[in-house]
Amino acid sequence: MSERDHIGTVLEDSGLVSTGDMARARARQAETGETLTRILVAEGMVKELDLVQAIATHSGVEFINLNETTIDPGAAALIPESLARRYGVIPVKFDDDALVVAMADPANVLVIDDIRAITGLRIIPKIATRGDIDDAIRRQGRYDDSVADLADLVGGDIAQEDLSNIELAVEEAPIVKLVNTLISRAVNERASDLHVEPGERDLRVRFRIDGVLHEIMSTPRSVSGAVVSRLKIMADLDIAERRVPQDGRVSLRVSGRQIDLRVATLPNIYGEKVVLRILDKEDAVLDLAQLGFLPSALARFEQSYSKPYGAILVTGPTGSGKTTTLYSALNILNSPDKNIITVEDPVEYRLKGVTQVQVNRKAGLQFATVLKAILRSDPDIVLIGEVRDTETAKIAVEAALTGHLVLSTLHTNDSSSAFGRLIDMGVEPYLVSSALDSVLAQRLARKICDRCREARIASPEIVQQMGFDPDDGPMTIYRAVGCKACTSTGYRGRLAVNETLLVSEEMQRMIVEHRPSDEIKRVAVSQGMKTLRQDGMEKVRLGLTTLEEILRVVV
């Protein structure tokens, strides 16, 4: 009995195909010469998934479900798309010195020999449905094609970038395809950062999605030099200089969307780590309500930026959405009767009608230098990307005291710590108390995926831990589960968790007296401020996120 006939017997014995259907399929096979498995699937006598699993059980080859498997782009790039389609194969991942390949027909030793000759690696075949393989090939091809026509840079003095005309040094097709695929996939999966990290034995690639890093692929270290060089050329960096950090930027189009990449390299013992910050201009949220502000917090914040002068600070760690919040407020304030000027490093969003200046350290254009020039340009509203030195802090405070509305960011853990931080930077306490109108502390938490979230009744202990009264009755909160829409994380998107401190007369006296930040915080709470934790717990109660997520981002 031939191998194919034996498969028919296996299907009959397992009850997947009736004896009558098998007889009809064999008769059709004798007429057309088609394979028995293809006839059985085409005629609907057996599902392709059941057929493949039966073959896997019979042959001892492991079955792989490509719908539940993350395909390593570095592995997939090793075989040309046309060849992958003809053979019905797709490389899935590396396994030490071997390549795991999903195949529709793992018994075809000729195909395995060809793949081994092309890649130079030992092949570990696994079986998958032909439909899943075709879908996976199409997805990988779509990622690559979407970046194949990257558009020119947007900006006056930045050199144009065209991926089809890069220097031949790193123009080998697999490397170009791999980098294109990584960029496109990062954009499509809503990643904010792409990390390329050479290690002792491999090159690791991770995406930061909704604030959390996820490992996407791990390829042999032999490709790390070419991948890093390709990224450095795209960002117009010196590929020969590997001893010092470098940073650059590139603007391109991915799937018709305008994307900015900020590229930073960091030398390490195994080469150069490269981090790409992805700024999707068309995906920017510049609406405070959409950012996750509760109505009470939004009303308090509106009191501040509606005033004609004073200073507003947004505090929090790097990546907490401070600039986005300030630009959302600026978007509301932007009107023809106001002269709005910003100084940033770099300019992350472009707003029509706003004069935006980018810091250029090489040319001596620092925050303080630009700020002095801005104040001679008759501004109504000034946005400072970050208060990071004494001179900038003093000029910002003085600008707020002389009739300008000043918006800026500061790195502190909570709102009440901002006053002490400015005083420590050398600003007189009486100037801080007079200039500062409000401080908004912010964190970003992941939003729970509303397609797969699972409701549960919180125990009285959890209700009390959240700061609510257990006697008010049962409370429904949600647990993250994970589905295809959220890439099995249970979360999709992010929202702001914030506390808005409005500076009152009592607080002004406390700032001048240099009172501790925890005392100022107690006064702010007594005057109606919700702390970061309280704001986060309210969002848990409303079903916007989970208790675990709030406890992760807020102390």
C-alpha positions in Angstrom: 0.0 0.0 0.0 1.4 3.4 -0.9 1.9 6.3 1.5 -1.1 8.2 0.1 -3.4 5.1 0.3 -2.3 4.6 3.8 -3.4 8.2 4.6 -6.8 7.3 3.2 -7.0 4.3 5.5 -6.0 6.5 8.5 -8.8 8.9 7.7 -11.3 6.1 7.4 -10.2 4.4 10.7 -10.3 7.7 12.6 -13.9 8.3 11.3 -13.0 11.6 9.6 -14.1 10.3 6.2 -16.9 7.7 5.6 -16.2 4.6 3.5 -18.5 5.8 0.8 -16.8 9.2 0.5 -13.4 7.6 0.4 -14.6 5.3 -2.4 -15.8 8.3 -4.4 -12.6 10.2 -3.8 -10.5 7.3 -5.0 -12.6 7.0 -8.1 -12.1 10.7 -8.8 -8.3 10.3 -8.2 -8.2 7.5 -10.8 -9.9 9.8 -13.3 -8.0 13.1 -12.7 -4.7 12.0 -11.2 -5.1 14.6 -8.4 -3.8 13.8 -4.9 -6.3 12.1 -2.7 -5.9 14.7 0.1 -6.7 17.6 -2.3 -9.8 15.8 -3.6 -11.1 15.2 -0.1 -10.7 18.8 0.9 -12.0 20.3 -2.4 -15.1 18.1 -2.2 -15.8 19.0 1.4 -15.4 15.4 2.6 -13.0 16.5 5.3 -11.9 19.7 6.8 -8.3 20.7 5.9 -7.4 21.2 9.6 -8.6 17.7 10.5 -6.8 16.2 7.6 -3.5 17.9 8.4 -3.7 16.9 12.1 -4.4 13.3 11.1 -1.4 13.3 8.8 0.7 14.8 11.6 -0.4 12.0 13.9 0.3 9.4 11.3 3.7 10.7 10.1 5.1 11.8 13.5 5.6 15.4 12.2 4.5 18.0 14.7 1.5 20.1 13.7 1.8 23.9 13.9 -1.2 26.3 14.0 0.1 29.4 12.2 -2.9 31.4 13.4 -1.6 31.1 17.0 2.1 31.3 16.1 4.2 34.5 15.8 6.3 34.2 12.7 9.9 35.5 13.0 10.3 38.0 10.1 14.0 37.2 10.0 13.3 33.6 9.3 10.5 34.3 6.8 12.8 36.6 4.8 15.2 33.8 4.0 13.0 32.3 1.3 11.7 34.4 -1.6 7.9 34.7 -1.7 7.6 33.2 -5.1 9.4 30.0 -4.0 7.5 29.9 -0.7 4.2 29.9 -2.6 5.3 27.3 -5.1 6.5 24.9 -2.4 3.8 25.7 0.1 6.2 26.5 2.9 7.1 29.3 5.2 10.0 29.6 7.7 8.6 30.2 11.2 11.6 30.6 13.5 15.2 29.7 14.3 16.0 26.9 16.7 19.7 27.3 17.5 21.4 26.3 14.2 18.3 25.0 12.6 15.3 26.6 10.8 11.7 25.5 11.7 9.6 25.5 8.5 5.9 25.0 8.2 5.0 22.8 5.2 1.9 21.6 3.6 3.7 18.4 2.6 6.5 17.7 5.0 7.1 14.3 3.3 8.5 16.1 0.2 12.3 15.6 0.8 13.2 17.4 -2.4 11.6 20.6 -1.1 13.4 20.2 2.2 16.7 19.7 0.4 16.1 22.9 -1.7 15.4 25.0 1.4 18.5 23.6 3.2 20.6 24.6 0.1 19.1 28.1 0.0 19.4 28.9 3.7 22.5 26.9 4.7 20.6 25.7 7.8 19.4 22.4 9.1 15.6 22.1 8.5 13.0 21.1 11.1 9.8 20.5 9.1 6.4 21.0 10.7 3.0 20.5 9.1 0.4 23.2 8.6 -2.7 23.7 6.4 -2.0 25.1 2.9 -4.6 27.8 3.6 -2.8 29.0 6.7 0.6 28.9 4.9 -0.8 31.0 2.1 -2.3 33.5 4.5 1.0 33.8 6.4 3.0 34.3 3.2 0.5 37.0 2.2 0.8 38.8 5.6 4.6 38.8 5.4 4.6 40.0 1.8 2.1 42.7 2.7 4.4 44.0 5.5 7.3 44.2 3.1 5.4 45.7 0.2 3.9 48.4 2.3 7.3 49.8 3.0 8.7 49.2 -0.4 7.5 52.6 -1.6 8.6 54.7 1.4 8.0 58.3 0.6 10.3 61.3 0.9 11.0 63.1 4.1 8.8 66.0 5.2 10.8 68.9 6.5 12.8 71.7 5.2 16.4 70.9 5.9 16.3 67.1 6.2 17.8 65.1 3.3 15.4 62.9 1.3 15.2 59.2 2.0 14.2 56.5 -0.5 14.5 52.9 0.4 14.9 51.8 -3.2 18.1 53.9 -3.6 20.1 53.1 -0.5 23.8 52.5 -0.8 24.6 49.0 -2.1 26.6 48.1 1.0 23.5 46.8 2.8 21.2 46.4 -0.2 21.1 42.6 -0.1 17.4 41.6 -0.5 17.0 39.6 2.7 18.3 42.4 4.9 16.2 45.1 3.1 13.1 42.9 3.3 13.7 42.1 7.0 14.1 45.8 8.0 11.1 46.8 5.9 9.0 44.0 7.4 10.0 45.0 11.0 9.1 48.7 10.5 5.8 47.9 8.8 4.8 45.3 11.4 5.7 47.7 14.2 3.4 50.3 12.7 0.6 47.9 12.1 0.8 46.5 15.6 0.6 50.0 17.1 4.1 49.8 18.6 5.6 53.0 20.0 9.2 51.8 20.0 11.2 49.2 18.1 14.3 47.7 19.9 17.0 46.0 17.9 19.4 44.4 20.4 22.5 42.4 19.4 23.4 39.7 22.0 26.1 37.2 22.5 24.5 34.6 20.2 21.5 36.3 18.5 19.8 39.5 17.5 16.7 40.2 19.5 13.9 42.5 18.3 11.2 43.8 20.6 8.2 46.1 20.2 6.8 48.3 22.9 3.0 48.0 22.5 0.8 49.9 24.9 3.8 50.6 27.1 4.9 47.0 27.5 7.8 45.3 25.6 7.1 42.2 23.7 9.8 40.0 22.1 9.0 39.6 18.3 11.9 37.7 16.9 15.4 36.4 17.6 17.7 35.7 14.7 21.3 34.5 14.4 23.8 37.2 15.4 25.4 37.0 12.0 22.8 39.4 10.5 23.0 42.0 13.3 25.8 44.1 11.7 23.9 44.4 8.4 20.5 45.2 10.1 22.1 47.9 12.3 23.9 49.4 9.3 20.7 49.4 7.3 18.9 51.3 10.0 21.8 53.8 10.5 21.9 54.5 6.7 18.2 55.2 6.7 18.7 57.7 9.6 21.7 59.3 7.9 24.1 58.2 10.7 27.8 57.3 10.4 27.9 53.6 9.8 31.7 53.5 10.4 31.3 55.1 13.9 30.4 52.4 16.4 32.0 53.7 19.6 29.7 56.6 20.5 25.9 57.0 20.6 24.3 58.6 17.6 20.8 59.8 17.0 18.9 60.8 13.9 15.5 60.7 12.3 13.8 59.6 9.1 10.3 60.3 7.8 8.6 57.8 5.6 5.2 56.4 4.5 4.0 53.0 5.6 0.8 51.6 4.0 0.0 55.2 3.0 0.5 56.7 6.5 3.0 59.3 7.3 5.4 58.0 10.0 8.4 59.7 11.7 11.1 57.5 13.2 13.5 58.8 15.8 16.6 56.6 15.7 19.1 56.3 18.6 22.1 54.0 18.7 23.9 52.8 21.9 27.2 50.9 21.7 27.4 47.8 23.9 29.7 44.8 24.3 28.1 42.9 21.5 27.7 45.7 19.0 25.1 48.6 18.8 21.6 48.6 20.2 19.2 50.6 18.0 15.9 52.0 19.3 13.4 53.5 16.9 10.7 55.7 18.4 7.7 55.6 16.1 5.6 58.7 15.8 2.5 58.1 13.7 1.3 61.5 12.7 -2.1 60.3 11.5 -2.8 58.3 14.7 -2.1 61.2 17.2 -4.9 61.8 19.7 -5.2 65.5 20.4 -8.5 65.4 22.3 -8.4 65.5 26.1 -11.6 63.4 26.5 -10.2 60.7 24.3 -7.0 60.6 26.3 -9.0 59.3 29.3 -9.7 62.4 31.4 -12.6 61.9 33.7 -15.1 64.9 33.6 -14.1 66.1 37.0 -10.4 66.1 36.2 -11.0 67.7 32.8 -13.0 70.5 34.4 -10.1 71.2 36.8 -7.5 71.2 34.0 -9.7 73.5 31.9 -9.6 76.1 34.7 -5.9 76.3 34.2 -5.3 76.5 30.5 -8.3 78.9 30.1 -6.4 81.6 32.0 -4.5 84.3 30.0 -1.3 83.9 31.9 0.5 81.6 34.4 2.5 78.4 34.2 1.0 74.9 33.7 3.3 71.9 34.3 2.6 68.3 33.3 4.8 65.9 35.3 5.6 62.2 35.0 8.2 59.7 33.8 9.4 59.5 30.2 6.8 58.1 27.9 3.8 59.0 30.1 2.1 61.1 27.4 3.0 64.5 28.8 3.7 66.2 25.5 0.5 64.7 24.0 -1.6 66.2 26.8 0.0 69.6 26.4 -0.6 69.5 22.7 -4.2 68.5 23.2 -4.6 71.6 25.4 -2.8 73.7 22.8 -5.1 72.3 20.1 -8.0 73.8 22.0 -6.3 77.2 22.5 -5.0 77.5 19.0 -6.8 80.4 17.2 -5.9 83.2 14.8 -5.9 85.8 17.6 -3.2 84.1 19.6 0.5 83.9 18.8 1.6 80.5 20.0 5.3 79.5 19.9 6.9 76.2 21.0 10.4 75.0 21.6 10.9 71.3 21.6 13.5 68.5 21.3 12.3 67.1 18.9 9.0 68.5 17.5 6.7 65.5 17.8 3.4 67.0 16.5 2.9 69.6 13.8 0.0 72.1 14.5 -1.2 74.5 11.8 -0.9 78.1 12.9 1.7 77.4 15.6 5.3 78.5 15.3 7.4 75.4 16.3 11.1 75.6 17.0 13.4 72.6 17.3 16.4 72.5 19.6 19.7 72.1 17.7 22.6 71.5 20.2 25.2 71.4 17.4 24.3 74.9 16.4 24.1 76.1 20.0 20.3 76.4 19.9 19.4 75.3 23.4 16.1 75.6 25.3 17.2 78.7 27.2 18.6 80.4 24.1 15.4 79.8 22.0 13.2 80.8 24.9 14.9 84.2 25.2 14.3 84.8 21.4 10.7 83.6 21.8 10.0 86.2 24.4 11.1 88.9 22.0 8.6 87.6 19.4 5.5 88.9 21.1 4.0 85.5 22.2 0.7 84.9 23.9 1.3 81.2 24.7 4.6 79.5 25.0 5.1 75.7 25.1 8.5 74.5 26.4 9.2 70.8 25.6 10.9 70.2 29.0 12.2 72.3 31.9 15.6 70.5 32.3 18.0 73.2 33.6 18.1 76.2 35.9 18.2 78.9 33.2 15.2 77.4 31.4 13.2 77.1 34.6 13.9 80.8 35.6 13.0 82.1 32.2 9.8 80.0 32.1 8.7 81.3 35.5 9.5 84.9 34.6 7.5 84.6 31.3 4.5 83.3 33.3 4.8 86.3 35.6 4.9 88.8 32.7 1.6 88.0 31.1 2.3 84.8 29.1 0.6 81.4 29.4 3.5 78.9 29.7 3.0 75.2 29.3 5.8 72.7 30.0 6.8 69.3 31.4 8.9 68.3 34.3 10.1 64.9 35.6 8.6 64.3 39.1 6.6 61.4 40.6 3.5 63.4 41.5 2.1 66.9 41.2 3.0 68.2 44.7 6.7 67.4 44.1 7.0 69.9 41.2 7.3 72.9 43.5 10.3 71.5 45.4 11.9 70.4 42.1 11.8 73.9 40.7 13.1 75.4 44.0 16.0 72.8 43.9 16.7 74.0 40.4 17.4 77.5 41.8 14.1 79.3 41.3 13.1 81.4 44.3 10.1 79.9 46.2 8.1 83.2 46.0 8.5 83.2 42.2 7.3 79.5 42.1 4.3 80.2 44.2 3.3 83.3 42.1 3.9 81.8 38.7 2.6 78.2 38.9 -1.1 77.9 38.4 -1.5 74.2 38.2 0.4 70.9 38.0 -0.9 67.8 36.3 0.7 64.5 37.1 0.2 61.7 34.6 0.7 58.1 33.9 -0.4 55.9 31.0 -2.3 52.6 31.7 -3.4 50.1 29.2 -7.1 50.0 28.3 -8.7 46.6 28.6 -9.8 45.0 25.4 -13.6 45.3 25.3 -14.0 42.3 23.0 -12.6 39.7 25.4 -12.7 41.3 28.9 -14.3 39.1 31.5 -16.6 40.5 34.3 -16.3 39.5 37.9 -17.7 40.6 41.2 -15.0 42.3 43.4 -14.7 40.9 46.9 -15.4 43.4 49.8 -11.6 43.3 50.5 -10.8 44.4 46.9 -13.5 47.1 47.0 -11.9 48.4 50.2 -8.4 48.2 48.7 -9.7 50.3 45.7 -10.8 53.0 48.1 -14.5 52.4 47.8 -17.1 51.5 50.5 -18.0 47.8 50.5 -21.4 48.7 52.0 -22.4 50.4 48.7 -23.2 47.0 47.2 -21.5 44.6 44.8 -19.0 46.1 42.3 -18.3 44.6 38.9 -14.7 44.9 37.7 -13.1 43.2 34.7 -10.2 40.8 34.0 -8.0 40.9 31.0 -8.3 37.6 28.9 -6.7 38.0 25.5 -8.0 37.5 21.9 -6.9 38.0 18.3 -8.0 41.7 18.3 -5.5 42.5 21.2 -2.8 40.0 20.1 -3.6 37.9 23.2 -2.6 40.6 25.7 -6.0 41.4 27.0 -5.4 45.1 26.4 -5.7 47.4 23.4 -4.8 51.1 23.5 -3.9 53.3 26.5 -5.5 56.0 28.6 -4.2 58.7 30.9 -4.3 58.3 34.7 -3.9 61.8 36.2 -4.2 64.1 39.2 -4.7 67.9 38.7 -3.4 70.1 41.5 -4.7 73.7 41.4 -2.5 76.1 43.3 -4.6 77.9 46.0 -3.6 80.7 48.3 -3.0 78.3 51.1 -0.6 76.3 48.9 1.2 79.4 47.8 2.0 80.2 51.4 3.2 76.6 52.0 5.5 76.8 48.9 7.1 80.1 50.1 7.6 78.4 53.5 9.2 75.4 51.7 6.8 73.0 53.3 7.1 69.2 52.4 5.4 67.9 49.3 3.2 65.4 51.3 1.7 68.3 53.3 0.9 70.2 50.1 -0.7 67.0 48.7 -2.9 66.6 51.7 -4.2 70.2 51.3 -4.8 69.6 47.6 -6.8 66.4 48.3 -8.9 68.3 50.9 -9.6 70.9 48.2 -10.9 68.4 45.7 -7.9 66.8 44.0 -8.2 63.1 43.1 -4.8 61.4 43.4 -3.3 59.2 40.6 -4.4 56.1 42.5 -8.0 57.4 43.1 -8.3 58.4 39.4 -7.0 54.9 38.3 -9.3 53.1 40.6 -12.3 55.1 39.3 -11.3 53.9 35.8 -11.2 50.3 37.1 -14.7 50.8 38.5 -15.9 52.1 35.1 -14.5 49.1 33.3 -11.9 51.0 31.3 -8.9 49.0 32.7 -8.0 46.4 35.3 -7.0 46.6 38.9 -3.7 44.8 38.1 -2.8 47.4 35.4 -3.4 50.4 37.8 -1.3 48.7 40.5 1.4 48.3 37.9 1.6 51.9 36.9 0.7 53.7 40.1 2.3 53.3 43.5 
